[in-house]
């Protein structure tokens, strides 16, 4: 079942406001568990983790910046 535009928009906002800070805290704690690698390796890990969080939510964020397709255009 496809989500309506308003529902997707609200879920995307929830993911950004609640889920992303939780993911950042978890990512920083996971990286802190290992001995500190070189700066380039650490940067690579953070870049990779920064890209990986979006993959499960790709379909949720797709088209959110566009006008509501369900709205009636009265022009």
mmCIF file of the N, C-alpha and C atoms, coordinates in Angstrom:
data_MODEL
# 
_entry.id   MODEL 
# 
loop_
_atom_site.group_PDB 
_atom_site.id 
_atom_site.type_symbol 
_atom_site.label_atom_id 
_atom_site.label_alt_id 
_atom_site.label_comp_id 
_atom_site.label_asym_id 
_atom_site.label_entity_id 
_atom_site.label_seq_id 
_atom_site.pdbx_PDB_ins_code 
_atom_site.Cartn_x 
_atom_site.Cartn_y 
_atom_site.Cartn_z 
_atom_site.occupancy 
_atom_site.B_iso_or_equiv 
_atom_site.pdbx_formal_charge 
_atom_site.auth_seq_id 
_atom_site.auth_comp_id 
_atom_site.auth_asym_id 
_atom_site.auth_atom_id 
_atom_site.pdbx_PDB_model_num 
ATOM 1   N N  . UNK A 1 1  ? 0.839  -1.174 0.000   1.00 0.00 ? 1  UNK A N  1 
ATOM 2   C CA . UNK A 1 1  ? 0.000  0.000  0.000   1.00 0.00 ? 1  UNK A CA 1 
ATOM 3   C C  . UNK A 1 1  ? 0.888  1.243  0.000   1.00 0.00 ? 1  UNK A C  1 
ATOM 4   N N  . UNK A 1 2  ? 0.646  2.126  -0.926  1.00 0.00 ? 2  UNK A N  1 
ATOM 5   C CA . UNK A 1 2  ? 1.438  3.353  -1.042  1.00 0.00 ? 2  UNK A CA 1 
ATOM 6   C C  . UNK A 1 2  ? 0.951  4.385  -0.019  1.00 0.00 ? 2  UNK A C  1 
ATOM 7   N N  . UNK A 1 3  ? 1.891  5.107  0.523   1.00 0.00 ? 3  UNK A N  1 
ATOM 8   C CA . UNK A 1 3  ? 1.538  6.148  1.483   1.00 0.00 ? 3  UNK A CA 1 
ATOM 9   C C  . UNK A 1 3  ? 1.092  7.406  0.757   1.00 0.00 ? 3  UNK A C  1 
ATOM 10  N N  . UNK A 1 4  ? 0.172  8.123  1.361   1.00 0.00 ? 4  UNK A N  1 
ATOM 11  C CA . UNK A 1 4  ? -0.254 9.398  0.792   1.00 0.00 ? 4  UNK A CA 1 
ATOM 12  C C  . UNK A 1 4  ? 0.860  10.420 0.963   1.00 0.00 ? 4  UNK A C  1 
ATOM 13  N N  . UNK A 1 5  ? 0.785  11.476 0.183   1.00 0.00 ? 5  UNK A N  1 
ATOM 14  C CA . UNK A 1 5  ? 1.830  12.497 0.180   1.00 0.00 ? 5  UNK A CA 1 
ATOM 15  C C  . UNK A 1 5  ? 2.010  13.119 1.566   1.00 0.00 ? 5  UNK A C  1 
ATOM 16  N N  . UNK A 1 6  ? 0.897  13.481 2.217   1.00 0.00 ? 6  UNK A N  1 
ATOM 17  C CA . UNK A 1 6  ? 0.995  14.110 3.546   1.00 0.00 ? 6  UNK A CA 1 
ATOM 18  C C  . UNK A 1 6  ? 1.609  13.156 4.568   1.00 0.00 ? 6  UNK A C  1 
ATOM 19  N N  . UNK A 1 7  ? 1.258  11.890 4.484   1.00 0.00 ? 7  UNK A N  1 
ATOM 20  C CA . UNK A 1 7  ? 1.819  10.909 5.415   1.00 0.00 ? 7  UNK A CA 1 
ATOM 21  C C  . UNK A 1 7  ? 3.314  10.743 5.190   1.00 0.00 ? 7  UNK A C  1 
ATOM 22  N N  . UNK A 1 8  ? 3.719  10.646 3.920   1.00 0.00 ? 8  UNK A N  1 
ATOM 23  C CA . UNK A 1 8  ? 5.150  10.542 3.613   1.00 0.00 ? 8  UNK A CA 1 
ATOM 24  C C  . UNK A 1 8  ? 5.905  11.768 4.098   1.00 0.00 ? 8  UNK A C  1 
ATOM 25  N N  . UNK A 1 9  ? 5.304  12.941 3.927   1.00 0.00 ? 9  UNK A N  1 
ATOM 26  C CA . UNK A 1 9  ? 5.957  14.178 4.350   1.00 0.00 ? 9  UNK A CA 1 
ATOM 27  C C  . UNK A 1 9  ? 6.143  14.204 5.873   1.00 0.00 ? 9  UNK A C  1 
ATOM 28  N N  . UNK A 1 10 ? 5.123  13.783 6.586   1.00 0.00 ? 10 UNK A N  1 
ATOM 29  C CA . UNK A 1 10 ? 5.222  13.758 8.055   1.00 0.00 ? 10 UNK A CA 1 
ATOM 30  C C  . UNK A 1 10 ? 6.215  12.715 8.539   1.00 0.00 ? 10 UNK A C  1 
ATOM 31  N N  . UNK A 1 11 ? 6.217  11.549 7.905   1.00 0.00 ? 11 UNK A N  1 
ATOM 32  C CA . UNK A 1 11 ? 7.187  10.518 8.282   1.00 0.00 ? 11 UNK A CA 1 
ATOM 33  C C  . UNK A 1 11 ? 8.617  10.958 7.976   1.00 0.00 ? 11 UNK A C  1 
ATOM 34  N N  . UNK A 1 12 ? 8.811  11.636 6.860   1.00 0.00 ? 12 UNK A N  1 
ATOM 35  C CA . UNK A 1 12 ? 10.144 12.135 6.513   1.00 0.00 ? 12 UNK A CA 1 
ATOM 36  C C  . UNK A 1 12 ? 10.618 13.144 7.558   1.00 0.00 ? 12 UNK A C  1 
ATOM 37  N N  . UNK A 1 13 ? 9.725  14.006 7.991   1.00 0.00 ? 13 UNK A N  1 
ATOM 38  C CA . UNK A 1 13 ? 10.077 14.973 9.036   1.00 0.00 ? 13 UNK A CA 1 
ATOM 39  C C  . UNK A 1 13 ? 10.416 14.263 10.342  1.00 0.00 ? 13 UNK A C  1 
ATOM 40  N N  . UNK A 1 14 ? 9.651  13.241 10.689  1.00 0.00 ? 14 UNK A N  1 
ATOM 41  C CA . UNK A 1 14 ? 9.919  12.471 11.903  1.00 0.00 ? 14 UNK A CA 1 
ATOM 42  C C  . UNK A 1 14 ? 11.283 11.778 11.822  1.00 0.00 ? 14 UNK A C  1 
ATOM 43  N N  . UNK A 1 15 ? 11.593 11.223 10.668  1.00 0.00 ? 15 UNK A N  1 
ATOM 44  C CA . UNK A 1 15 ? 12.889 10.566 10.489  1.00 0.00 ? 15 UNK A CA 1 
ATOM 45  C C  . UNK A 1 15 ? 14.014 11.579 10.658  1.00 0.00 ? 15 UNK A C  1 
ATOM 46  N N  . UNK A 1 16 ? 13.855 12.760 10.088  1.00 0.00 ? 16 UNK A N  1 
ATOM 47  C CA . UNK A 1 16 ? 14.912 13.773 10.176  1.00 0.00 ? 16 UNK A CA 1 
ATOM 48  C C  . UNK A 1 16 ? 15.058 14.352 11.582  1.00 0.00 ? 16 UNK A C  1 
ATOM 49  N N  . UNK A 1 17 ? 13.948 14.569 12.267  1.00 0.00 ? 17 UNK A N  1 
ATOM 50  C CA . UNK A 1 17 ? 13.997 15.228 13.577  1.00 0.00 ? 17 UNK A CA 1 
ATOM 51  C C  . UNK A 1 17 ? 14.339 14.249 14.704  1.00 0.00 ? 17 UNK A C  1 
ATOM 52  N N  . UNK A 1 18 ? 13.846 13.028 14.616  1.00 0.00 ? 18 UNK A N  1 
ATOM 53  C CA . UNK A 1 18 ? 14.060 12.068 15.698  1.00 0.00 ? 18 UNK A CA 1 
ATOM 54  C C  . UNK A 1 18 ? 15.083 10.997 15.309  1.00 0.00 ? 18 UNK A C  1 
ATOM 55  N N  . UNK A 1 19 ? 14.890 10.401 14.156  1.00 0.00 ? 19 UNK A N  1 
ATOM 56  C CA . UNK A 1 19 ? 15.727 9.270  13.757  1.00 0.00 ? 19 UNK A CA 1 
ATOM 57  C C  . UNK A 1 19 ? 17.161 9.626  13.452  1.00 0.00 ? 19 UNK A C  1 
ATOM 58  N N  . UNK A 1 20 ? 17.380 10.718 12.761  1.00 0.00 ? 20 UNK A N  1 
ATOM 59  C CA . UNK A 1 20 ? 18.743 11.094 12.374  1.00 0.00 ? 20 UNK A CA 1 
ATOM 60  C C  . UNK A 1 20 ? 19.628 11.422 13.584  1.00 0.00 ? 20 UNK A C  1 
ATOM 61  N N  . UNK A 1 21 ? 19.157 12.190 14.570  1.00 0.00 ? 21 UNK A N  1 
ATOM 62  C CA . UNK A 1 21 ? 20.011 12.404 15.749  1.00 0.00 ? 21 UNK A CA 1 
ATOM 63  C C  . UNK A 1 21 ? 20.342 11.102 16.491  1.00 0.00 ? 21 UNK A C  1 
ATOM 64  N N  . UNK A 1 22 ? 19.378 10.184 16.562  1.00 0.00 ? 22 UNK A N  1 
ATOM 65  C CA . UNK A 1 22 ? 19.643 8.893  17.204  1.00 0.00 ? 22 UNK A CA 1 
ATOM 66  C C  . UNK A 1 22 ? 20.698 8.128  16.414  1.00 0.00 ? 22 UNK A C  1 
ATOM 67  N N  . UNK A 1 23 ? 20.591 8.141  15.091  1.00 0.00 ? 23 UNK A N  1 
ATOM 68  C CA . UNK A 1 23 ? 21.568 7.452  14.242  1.00 0.00 ? 23 UNK A CA 1 
ATOM 69  C C  . UNK A 1 23 ? 22.953 8.077  14.394  1.00 0.00 ? 23 UNK A C  1 
ATOM 70  N N  . UNK A 1 24 ? 23.027 9.382  14.487  1.00 0.00 ? 24 UNK A N  1 
ATOM 71  C CA . UNK A 1 24 ? 24.323 10.064 14.660  1.00 0.00 ? 24 UNK A CA 1 
ATOM 72  C C  . UNK A 1 24 ? 24.968 9.651  15.979  1.00 0.00 ? 24 UNK A C  1 
ATOM 73  N N  . UNK A 1 25 ? 24.180 9.629  17.044  1.00 0.00 ? 25 UNK A N  1 
ATOM 74  C CA . UNK A 1 25 ? 24.712 9.236  18.351  1.00 0.00 ? 25 UNK A CA 1 
ATOM 75  C C  . UNK A 1 25 ? 25.216 7.793  18.310  1.00 0.00 ? 25 UNK A C  1 
ATOM 76  N N  . UNK A 1 26 ? 24.443 6.902  17.689  1.00 0.00 ? 26 UNK A N  1 
ATOM 77  C CA . UNK A 1 26 ? 24.867 5.504  17.571  1.00 0.00 ? 26 UNK A CA 1 
ATOM 78  C C  . UNK A 1 26 ? 26.137 5.373  16.729  1.00 0.00 ? 26 UNK A C  1 
ATOM 79  N N  . UNK A 1 27 ? 26.209 6.104  15.616  1.00 0.00 ? 27 UNK A N  1 
ATOM 80  C CA . UNK A 1 27 ? 27.389 6.025  14.746  1.00 0.00 ? 27 UNK A CA 1 
ATOM 81  C C  . UNK A 1 27 ? 28.639 6.511  15.463  1.00 0.00 ? 27 UNK A C  1 
ATOM 82  N N  . UNK A 1 28 ? 28.528 7.601  16.195  1.00 0.00 ? 28 UNK A N  1 
ATOM 83  C CA . UNK A 1 28 ? 29.680 8.131  16.927  1.00 0.00 ? 28 UNK A CA 1 
ATOM 84  C C  . UNK A 1 28 ? 30.114 7.151  18.017  1.00 0.00 ? 28 UNK A C  1 
ATOM 85  N N  . UNK A 1 29 ? 29.156 6.538  18.691  1.00 0.00 ? 29 UNK A N  1 
ATOM 86  C CA . UNK A 1 29 ? 29.508 5.570  19.738  1.00 0.00 ? 29 UNK A CA 1 
ATOM 87  C C  . UNK A 1 29 ? 30.140 4.308  19.161  1.00 0.00 ? 29 UNK A C  1 
ATOM 88  N N  . UNK A 1 30 ? 29.673 3.847  18.015  1.00 0.00 ? 30 UNK A N  1 
ATOM 89  C CA . UNK A 1 30 ? 30.268 2.668  17.382  1.00 0.00 ? 30 UNK A CA 1 
ATOM 90  C C  . UNK A 1 30 ? 31.700 2.962  16.951  1.00 0.00 ? 30 UNK A C  1 
ATOM 91  N N  . UNK A 1 31 ? 31.936 4.124  16.372  1.00 0.00 ? 31 UNK A N  1 
ATOM 92  C CA . UNK A 1 31 ? 33.287 4.484  15.949  1.00 0.00 ? 31 UNK A CA 1 
ATOM 93  C C  . UNK A 1 31 ? 34.198 4.668  17.167  1.00 0.00 ? 31 UNK A C  1 
ATOM 94  N N  . UNK A 1 32 ? 33.647 5.124  18.276  1.00 0.00 ? 32 UNK A N  1 
ATOM 95  C CA . UNK A 1 32 ? 34.445 5.328  19.480  1.00 0.00 ? 32 UNK A CA 1 
ATOM 96  C C  . UNK A 1 32 ? 34.868 4.005  20.126  1.00 0.00 ? 32 UNK A C  1 
ATOM 97  N N  . UNK A 1 33 ? 34.173 2.913  19.807  1.00 0.00 ? 33 UNK A N  1 
ATOM 98  C CA . UNK A 1 33 ? 34.520 1.621  20.391  1.00 0.00 ? 33 UNK A CA 1 
ATOM 99  C C  . UNK A 1 33 ? 35.858 1.098  19.882  1.00 0.00 ? 33 UNK A C  1 
ATOM 100 N N  . UNK A 1 34 ? 36.216 1.445  18.658  1.00 0.00 ? 34 UNK A N  1 
ATOM 101 C CA . UNK A 1 34 ? 37.485 0.975  18.103  1.00 0.00 ? 34 UNK A CA 1 
ATOM 102 C C  . UNK A 1 34 ? 38.574 1.995  18.425  1.00 0.00 ? 34 UNK A C  1 
ATOM 103 N N  . UNK A 1 35 ? 39.826 1.528  18.391  1.00 0.00 ? 35 UNK A N  1 
ATOM 104 C CA . UNK A 1 35 ? 40.935 2.462  18.586  1.00 0.00 ? 35 UNK A CA 1 
ATOM 105 C C  . UNK A 1 35 ? 40.916 3.495  17.477  1.00 0.00 ? 35 UNK A C  1 
ATOM 106 N N  . UNK A 1 36 ? 41.327 4.686  17.793  1.00 0.00 ? 36 UNK A N  1 
ATOM 107 C CA . UNK A 1 36 ? 41.258 5.771  16.824  1.00 0.00 ? 36 UNK A CA 1 
ATOM 108 C C  . UNK A 1 36 ? 42.167 5.491  15.623  1.00 0.00 ? 36 UNK A C  1 
ATOM 109 N N  . UNK A 1 37 ? 41.540 5.333  14.445  1.00 0.00 ? 37 UNK A N  1 
ATOM 110 C CA . UNK A 1 37 ? 42.353 5.116  13.236  1.00 0.00 ? 37 UNK A CA 1 
ATOM 111 C C  . UNK A 1 37 ? 42.897 6.451  12.727  1.00 0.00 ? 37 UNK A C  1 
ATOM 112 N N  . UNK A 1 38 ? 43.556 6.399  11.594  1.00 0.00 ? 38 UNK A N  1 
ATOM 113 C CA . UNK A 1 38 ? 44.061 7.649  11.022  1.00 0.00 ? 38 UNK A CA 1 
ATOM 114 C C  . UNK A 1 38 ? 42.880 8.529  10.619  1.00 0.00 ? 38 UNK A C  1 
ATOM 115 N N  . UNK A 1 39 ? 43.157 9.795  10.465  1.00 0.00 ? 39 UNK A N  1 
ATOM 116 C CA . UNK A 1 39 ? 42.108 10.772 10.152  1.00 0.00 ? 39 UNK A CA 1 
ATOM 117 C C  . UNK A 1 39 ? 41.385 10.418 8.857   1.00 0.00 ? 39 UNK A C  1 
ATOM 118 N N  . UNK A 1 40 ? 42.107 9.975  7.843   1.00 0.00 ? 40 UNK A N  1 
ATOM 119 C CA . UNK A 1 40 ? 41.484 9.646  6.561   1.00 0.00 ? 40 UNK A CA 1 
ATOM 120 C C  . UNK A 1 40 ? 40.560 8.437  6.675   1.00 0.00 ? 40 UNK A C  1 
ATOM 121 N N  . UNK A 1 41 ? 40.950 7.436  7.442   1.00 0.00 ? 41 UNK A N  1 
ATOM 122 C CA . UNK A 1 41 ? 40.100 6.264  7.648   1.00 0.00 ? 41 UNK A CA 1 
ATOM 123 C C  . UNK A 1 41 ? 38.851 6.666  8.429   1.00 0.00 ? 41 UNK A C  1 
ATOM 124 N N  . UNK A 1 42 ? 39.038 7.469  9.455   1.00 0.00 ? 42 UNK A N  1 
ATOM 125 C CA . UNK A 1 42 ? 37.904 7.929  10.255  1.00 0.00 ? 42 UNK A CA 1 
ATOM 126 C C  . UNK A 1 42 ? 36.950 8.770  9.409   1.00 0.00 ? 42 UNK A C  1 
ATOM 127 N N  . UNK A 1 43 ? 37.490 9.635  8.578   1.00 0.00 ? 43 UNK A N  1 
ATOM 128 C CA . UNK A 1 43 ? 36.660 10.435 7.680   1.00 0.00 ? 43 UNK A CA 1 
ATOM 129 C C  . UNK A 1 43 ? 35.884 9.539  6.718   1.00 0.00 ? 43 UNK A C  1 
ATOM 130 N N  . UNK A 1 44 ? 36.556 8.523  6.179   1.00 0.00 ? 44 UNK A N  1 
ATOM 131 C CA . UNK A 1 44 ? 35.885 7.582  5.283   1.00 0.00 ? 44 UNK A CA 1 
ATOM 132 C C  . UNK A 1 44 ? 34.751 6.839  5.961   1.00 0.00 ? 44 UNK A C  1 
ATOM 133 N N  . UNK A 1 45 ? 34.965 6.427  7.210   1.00 0.00 ? 45 UNK A N  1 
ATOM 134 C CA . UNK A 1 45 ? 33.927 5.727  7.959   1.00 0.00 ? 45 UNK A CA 1 
ATOM 135 C C  . UNK A 1 45 ? 32.721 6.639  8.162   1.00 0.00 ? 45 UNK A C  1 
ATOM 136 N N  . UNK A 1 46 ? 32.963 7.887  8.554   1.00 0.00 ? 46 UNK A N  1 
ATOM 137 C CA . UNK A 1 46 ? 31.855 8.814  8.774   1.00 0.00 ? 46 UNK A CA 1 
ATOM 138 C C  . UNK A 1 46 ? 31.121 9.147  7.472   1.00 0.00 ? 46 UNK A C  1 
ATOM 139 N N  . UNK A 1 47 ? 31.841 9.269  6.375   1.00 0.00 ? 47 UNK A N  1 
ATOM 140 C CA . UNK A 1 47 ? 31.192 9.529  5.084   1.00 0.00 ? 47 UNK A CA 1 
ATOM 141 C C  . UNK A 1 47 ? 30.337 8.327  4.694   1.00 0.00 ? 47 UNK A C  1 
ATOM 142 N N  . UNK A 1 48 ? 30.869 7.129  4.858   1.00 0.00 ? 48 UNK A N  1 
ATOM 143 C CA . UNK A 1 48 ? 30.117 5.925  4.539   1.00 0.00 ? 48 UNK A CA 1 
ATOM 144 C C  . UNK A 1 48 ? 28.865 5.806  5.406   1.00 0.00 ? 48 UNK A C  1 
ATOM 145 N N  . UNK A 1 49 ? 29.002 6.034  6.702   1.00 0.00 ? 49 UNK A N  1 
ATOM 146 C CA . UNK A 1 49 ? 27.840 5.981  7.589   1.00 0.00 ? 49 UNK A CA 1 
ATOM 147 C C  . UNK A 1 49 ? 26.839 7.094  7.263   1.00 0.00 ? 49 UNK A C  1 
ATOM 148 N N  . UNK A 1 50 ? 27.344 8.233  6.811   1.00 0.00 ? 50 UNK A N  1 
ATOM 149 C CA . UNK A 1 50 ? 26.458 9.329  6.434   1.00 0.00 ? 50 UNK A CA 1 
ATOM 150 C C  . UNK A 1 50 ? 25.640 9.022  5.195   1.00 0.00 ? 50 UNK A C  1 
ATOM 151 N N  . UNK A 1 51 ? 26.170 8.189  4.326   1.00 0.00 ? 51 UNK A N  1 
ATOM 152 C CA . UNK A 1 51 ? 25.428 7.805  3.122   1.00 0.00 ? 51 UNK A CA 1 
ATOM 153 C C  . UNK A 1 51 ? 24.502 6.623  3.413   1.00 0.00 ? 51 UNK A C  1 
ATOM 154 N N  . UNK A 1 52 ? 24.936 5.701  4.250   1.00 0.00 ? 52 UNK A N  1 
ATOM 155 C CA . UNK A 1 52 ? 24.165 4.485  4.507   1.00 0.00 ? 52 UNK A CA 1 
ATOM 156 C C  . UNK A 1 52 ? 22.821 4.731  5.182   1.00 0.00 ? 52 UNK A C  1 
ATOM 157 N N  . UNK A 1 53 ? 22.687 5.782  5.981   1.00 0.00 ? 53 UNK A N  1 
ATOM 158 C CA . UNK A 1 53 ? 21.435 5.974  6.701   1.00 0.00 ? 53 UNK A CA 1 
ATOM 159 C C  . UNK A 1 53 ? 20.286 6.304  5.764   1.00 0.00 ? 53 UNK A C  1 
ATOM 160 N N  . UNK A 1 54 ? 20.569 6.894  4.621   1.00 0.00 ? 54 UNK A N  1 
ATOM 161 C CA . UNK A 1 54 ? 19.507 7.337  3.728   1.00 0.00 ? 54 UNK A CA 1 
ATOM 162 C C  . UNK A 1 54 ? 18.938 6.210  2.875   1.00 0.00 ? 54 UNK A C  1 
ATOM 163 N N  . UNK A 1 55 ? 19.724 5.147  2.633   1.00 0.00 ? 55 UNK A N  1 
ATOM 164 C CA . UNK A 1 55 ? 19.288 4.090  1.724   1.00 0.00 ? 55 UNK A CA 1 
ATOM 165 C C  . UNK A 1 55 ? 17.942 3.454  2.094   1.00 0.00 ? 55 UNK A C  1 
ATOM 166 N N  . UNK A 1 56 ? 17.679 3.124  3.364   1.00 0.00 ? 56 UNK A N  1 
ATOM 167 C CA . UNK A 1 56 ? 16.365 2.543  3.671   1.00 0.00 ? 56 UNK A CA 1 
ATOM 168 C C  . UNK A 1 56 ? 15.209 3.532  3.498   1.00 0.00 ? 56 UNK A C  1 
ATOM 169 N N  . UNK A 1 57 ? 15.501 4.814  3.538   1.00 0.00 ? 57 UNK A N  1 
ATOM 170 C CA . UNK A 1 57 ? 14.445 5.828  3.483   1.00 0.00 ? 57 UNK A CA 1 
ATOM 171 C C  . UNK A 1 57 ? 14.340 6.514  2.124   1.00 0.00 ? 57 UNK A C  1 
ATOM 172 N N  . UNK A 1 58 ? 15.016 5.974  1.122   1.00 0.00 ? 58 UNK A N  1 
ATOM 173 C CA . UNK A 1 58 ? 15.039 6.609  -0.196  1.00 0.00 ? 58 UNK A CA 1 
ATOM 174 C C  . UNK A 1 58 ? 13.626 6.799  -0.758  1.00 0.00 ? 58 UNK A C  1 
ATOM 175 N N  . UNK A 1 59 ? 12.812 5.775  -0.674  1.00 0.00 ? 59 UNK A N  1 
ATOM 176 C CA . UNK A 1 59 ? 11.457 5.883  -1.217  1.00 0.00 ? 59 UNK A CA 1 
ATOM 177 C C  . UNK A 1 59 ? 10.590 6.838  -0.404  1.00 0.00 ? 59 UNK A C  1 
ATOM 178 N N  . UNK A 1 60 ? 10.887 6.967  0.878   1.00 0.00 ? 60 UNK A N  1 
ATOM 179 C CA . UNK A 1 60 ? 10.122 7.891  1.716   1.00 0.00 ? 60 UNK A CA 1 
ATOM 180 C C  . UNK A 1 60 ? 10.404 9.340  1.348   1.00 0.00 ? 60 UNK A C  1 
ATOM 181 N N  . UNK A 1 61 ? 11.665 9.665  1.059   1.00 0.00 ? 61 UNK A N  1 
ATOM 182 C CA . UNK A 1 61 ? 12.040 11.039 0.756   1.00 0.00 ? 61 UNK A CA 1 
ATOM 183 C C  . UNK A 1 61 ? 11.824 11.431 -0.703  1.00 0.00 ? 61 UNK A C  1 
ATOM 184 N N  . UNK A 1 62 ? 11.625 10.463 -1.569  1.00 0.00 ? 62 UNK A N  1 
ATOM 185 C CA . UNK A 1 62 ? 11.492 10.745 -2.995  1.00 0.00 ? 62 UNK A CA 1 
ATOM 186 C C  . UNK A 1 62 ? 10.236 11.575 -3.269  1.00 0.00 ? 62 UNK A C  1 
ATOM 187 N N  . UNK A 1 63 ? 10.421 12.743 -3.865  1.00 0.00 ? 63 UNK A N  1 
ATOM 188 C CA . UNK A 1 63 ? 9.298  13.593 -4.255  1.00 0.00 ? 63 UNK A CA 1 
ATOM 189 C C  . UNK A 1 63 ? 8.733  14.474 -3.158  1.00 0.00 ? 63 UNK A C  1 
ATOM 190 N N  . UNK A 1 64 ? 9.350  14.511 -1.986  1.00 0.00 ? 64 UNK A N  1 
ATOM 191 C CA . UNK A 1 64 ? 8.823  15.311 -0.879  1.00 0.00 ? 64 UNK A CA 1 
ATOM 192 C C  . UNK A 1 64 ? 8.896  16.807 -1.182  1.00 0.00 ? 64 UNK A C  1 
ATOM 193 N N  . UNK A 1 65 ? 9.891  17.245 -1.919  1.00 0.00 ? 65 UNK A N  1 
ATOM 194 C CA . UNK A 1 65 ? 10.035 18.666 -2.228  1.00 0.00 ? 65 UNK A CA 1 
ATOM 195 C C  . UNK A 1 65 ? 9.131  19.150 -3.347  1.00 0.00 ? 65 UNK A C  1 
ATOM 196 N N  . UNK A 1 66 ? 8.418  18.246 -3.976  1.00 0.00 ? 66 UNK A N  1 
ATOM 197 C CA . UNK A 1 66 ? 7.522  18.608 -5.075  1.00 0.00 ? 66 UNK A CA 1 
ATOM 198 C C  . UNK A 1 66 ? 6.162  19.023 -4.522  1.00 0.00 ? 66 UNK A C  1 
ATOM 199 N N  . UNK A 1 67 ? 5.360  19.722 -5.326  1.00 0.00 ? 67 UNK A N  1 
ATOM 200 C CA . UNK A 1 67 ? 3.995  20.055 -4.886  1.00 0.00 ? 67 UNK A CA 1 
ATOM 201 C C  . UNK A 1 67 ? 3.176  18.786 -4.662  1.00 0.00 ? 67 UNK A C  1 
ATOM 202 N N  . UNK A 1 68 ? 2.175  18.892 -3.825  1.00 0.00 ? 68 UNK A N  1 
ATOM 203 C CA . UNK A 1 68 ? 1.319  17.759 -3.493  1.00 0.00 ? 68 UNK A CA 1 
ATOM 204 C C  . UNK A 1 68 ? 0.584  17.270 -4.739  1.00 0.00 ? 68 UNK A C  1 
ATOM 205 N N  . UNK A 1 69 ? 0.841  16.051 -5.186  1.00 0.00 ? 69 UNK A N  1 
ATOM 206 C CA . UNK A 1 69 ? 0.166  15.557 -6.384  1.00 0.00 ? 69 UNK A CA 1 
ATOM 207 C C  . UNK A 1 69 ? -1.297 15.220 -6.129  1.00 0.00 ? 69 UNK A C  1 
ATOM 208 N N  . UNK A 1 70 ? -1.672 15.043 -4.860  1.00 0.00 ? 70 UNK A N  1 
ATOM 209 C CA . UNK A 1 70 ? -3.055 14.716 -4.519  1.00 0.00 ? 70 UNK A CA 1 
ATOM 210 C C  . UNK A 1 70 ? -3.937 15.952 -4.430  1.00 0.00 ? 70 UNK A C  1 
ATOM 211 N N  . UNK A 1 71 ? -3.336 17.128 -4.345  1.00 0.00 ? 71 UNK A N  1 
ATOM 212 C CA . UNK A 1 71 ? -4.114 18.368 -4.213  1.00 0.00 ? 71 UNK A CA 1 
ATOM 213 C C  . UNK A 1 71 ? -4.795 18.696 -5.538  1.00 0.00 ? 71 UNK A C  1 
ATOM 214 N N  . UNK A 1 72 ? -5.992 19.200 -5.430  1.00 0.00 ? 72 UNK A N  1 
ATOM 215 C CA . UNK A 1 72 ? -6.720 19.621 -6.630  1.00 0.00 ? 72 UNK A CA 1 
ATOM 216 C C  . UNK A 1 72 ? -6.181 20.961 -7.090  1.00 0.00 ? 72 UNK A C  1 
ATOM 217 N N  . UNK A 1 73 ? -5.802 21.032 -8.346  1.00 0.00 ? 73 UNK A N  1 
ATOM 218 C CA . UNK A 1 73 ? -5.354 22.321 -8.883  1.00 0.00 ? 73 UNK A CA 1 
ATOM 219 C C  . UNK A 1 73 ? -6.557 23.038 -9.468  1.00 0.00 ? 73 UNK A C  1 
ATOM 220 N N  . UNK A 1 74 ? -6.910 24.147 -8.883  1.00 0.00 ? 74 UNK A N  1 
ATOM 221 C CA . UNK A 1 74 ? -8.121 24.890 -9.242  1.00 0.00 ? 74 UNK A CA 1 
ATOM 222 C C  . UNK A 1 74 ? -7.834 26.010 -10.217 1.00 0.00 ? 74 UNK A C  1 
ATOM 223 N N  . UNK A 1 75 ? -6.665 26.023 -10.840 1.00 0.00 ? 75 UNK A N  1 
ATOM 224 C CA . UNK A 1 75 ? -6.324 27.105 -11.763 1.00 0.00 ? 75 UNK A CA 1 
ATOM 225 C C  . UNK A 1 75 ? -6.965 26.897 -13.087 1.00 0.00 ? 75 UNK A C  1 
# 
